Amino acid sequence: MADLRALCSARNLSAKGRGKSKIIDRLVDHLNANEHDAELKRILRKPRPSHVRPMVVSDIVQLWKDYRVLHVALKAEVSDGQYLAPDVFAAKAREWGCRYVRTTFEEDVTPYI
């Protein structure tokens, strides 16, 4: 991420924004407008490393369905069917967080808890 911000700074582009994709988009726009920027062209056109797993839509859909279960459980009364005991909720929330990191990209995670 720091490398991308440095590339932006070297080209007088804003390096602000949440997420790697926003900064890459800004650099790609710059590259499209400035075809002579050979260094940027070389960096951005590198093939993706083979260890980077592509995102799978069905995994993302399931991830957010599972999040909805947690969200509903937060609002549920003890007598409701959606209620989860604190220890069960904590385990499911931890499992969801780990799955989020595996399903998306680690740099997209902003820990608040």
Secondary structure, 3 states (H helix, E strand, C coil): CHHHHHHHHHCCCCCCCCCHHHHHHHHHHHHHHCCCCHHHHHHHCCCCCCCCCCCCHHHHHHHHHHHHHHHHHHHCCCCCCCCCCHHHHHHHHHHHHHHHHHHCCHHHCCCCC
